Amino acid sequence: MIKYIFLLAYMSTIPLANFMISNVGTFCVPDGPCLIPLGFGIMAPSGVLMIGLALFLRDVIYEKFGYQWTLGAILVGSVLSYLLADPFVAIASITAFLISELSDFFVYSKVRDKSKPLAILASGSVGSVLDSVIFLWIAFGSLAHIEGQIIGKILITLVAAIIIKFYGKKILDG
């Protein structure tokens, strides 16, 4: 039963990220994203929190369901993104989501047998950079706040890798 909660959580991260980027933040840029502070003067679009979580949950889905379900969940997440988001955000989100999640999927599947925490960190880092560049460029025509996007996603990925290092058996196998 818990694995289905992970699956639903994963598929909901993209619509939530799209909602957050347009509605949640300490400051919303006109015709741009809503921003949150990460510290040290770095701001990031608020959806970064959900995307970082999505990259981690995608790896959990892979472990609990296998690659076919994972690819299906990526497609469902993309469709939900398109149906629930503003058109500019939706196109940017779908494109970034598909490319970054498939890249994350590829890296994770190649590294996971060596070390699951390393696979989560490596795949999440690759996915974070790709998602950030593609999304910001398509949605806003700018790479403003790219550092916040990448740092925020990698921080979430790092936390996830640490959690898996210590609780991986219970999360991934339970």
N, C-alpha and C positions, 0 to 999 in steps of 0.2 A: 504493500500500500504506500509506503513512504517514497518508493521510487516514482510513483505517479504524481506525488506532490512536487518532487524535483522537476518532473517533466512539465507540469503546469506552471511552476515558478519560472522555469526557463523560457517557455513560450510567452509568458506575460512580461518579461523584462523589456522587450523591444517596444511594445505599446506604452509601457510605463516610462521608458526613457524618452520617447517622443512627446508624451504628455509633459514630462518634467522640463524638457528643453524649451518648451514654449510657455510654461506656466509657473515653474517653481525656481526660485533663486533669490538671492539678496539684492540683485540688480538685473533687470531685463533690458538688453540692448534693443533700441527700436529696429525693427526688421531683422533682428538677430536673436541669439540665444539668451536664455536666462542663465545667469552665472552664480556660482557658489565659490567661496574662498577655500583654498586648499592649504593656506599658510604661506609664510614668507613672501607675501604679495602676489602669489600666483592665483589666478582665477580660472575656473573651468566651467564649461557648459554643464548644467546640473544633470543631464542625462548620463554623464560619465559614470555616475554611481551604478546605474542599472546595467550599463554596457560592461563594466568591469565584472559585475556579478554574472552577466550572461556568459562571458568567456569562461568563467569558472564552472557555472552550471552545465555548460555544453560538455565539458570534460566529464562531469558526473553522469550525465545522460549517456555518454559513450560507454562508460563503465557499467552502468546499470541495464542498458537496453541493447548496446551494440551499435555498429555503424549505420545500419539501415534505419533504425528509429532516429538516430541522431540526424541523419540527412533529412528525414521527414520532418523532424522538429524544427530544423533550420528553415525549411520551406514554409511550414505553418507560421513560424515567427515572422517571416518575410511578408506573407499574405496579411497577417494581423496588422503589421506595421503599415502596409499600404491602405488598408481599410479604415484605420483609426487615426491617421495623422494628416496634418496639413499637407497639401500636394508637394510643396518644395521639400519639406522635411521627409515626407514619405519616400519620394524618389531617392533622395540622398541616403536615407536610412536603409532602404532595401538594398541599394547598390553596395553601400559600405558593409551592411550586415552580411550579405551573401559572400562577398569577397573575403572579409575578415574572418568570418566563421568557418568558411571552407579552408582558408589558410591555417587557422587555429586547429581545425580538425586534422589536417594533413600533418602538421608539426607534432601535435599530441600523439597521433597514432604511430609516428615513427620513433618517438622518444619514450613512450610510456613503459615499455618493457625494461628499460634501463633504470628509470626512477620516475614514479608518478609525480612527486613534488617538483622535480626538474621539468617534467613534461608540462605540468600546469604553468610553471613560470615561463618556460620558453614559448609555449604556444600562446599564452596570454599576452606576452610581450609583442610577439609578431602580430597577433590579432589587434592589439591596442594601437599600434602605430598605423597599420593599414586602415583600421576603422576611423581613426582620428583624421588622417589626411583626406581620405575619400569623402567622409561625411562633411567636414567643414568646407571643403572646396565646392562640392556640389550644392549643399544647402545654402551657404552664405557667400560663396565666391571669394573666400578669404581663408587664410590659415591663422587668423587671429585666435589666440587662446589655444594654439596647438600644444604648447608645453603643458598647460593645465589638463588638456584632454589626455595626453599620453601619461603624464605623471599620475593623474587620478586613477586611470585604468590599471596601470602597472602596480600602484599601491594596493588596490583591491585584489589584484592577481597575487601579489606577494603575500598578503594576509591569507588568501585561499591556499597558497602553497604551504604556508606554515601550519595552517589547520590540518591539511592533508598529511603533512609530515607526522603530526602527533595523533590525529584521529582518523587517518585515512581508512584503516580497516573497517571501522564502524560506519563511516559515511559511504565508502565505495562498495563495500562488500555486504553491509548490513541491510 
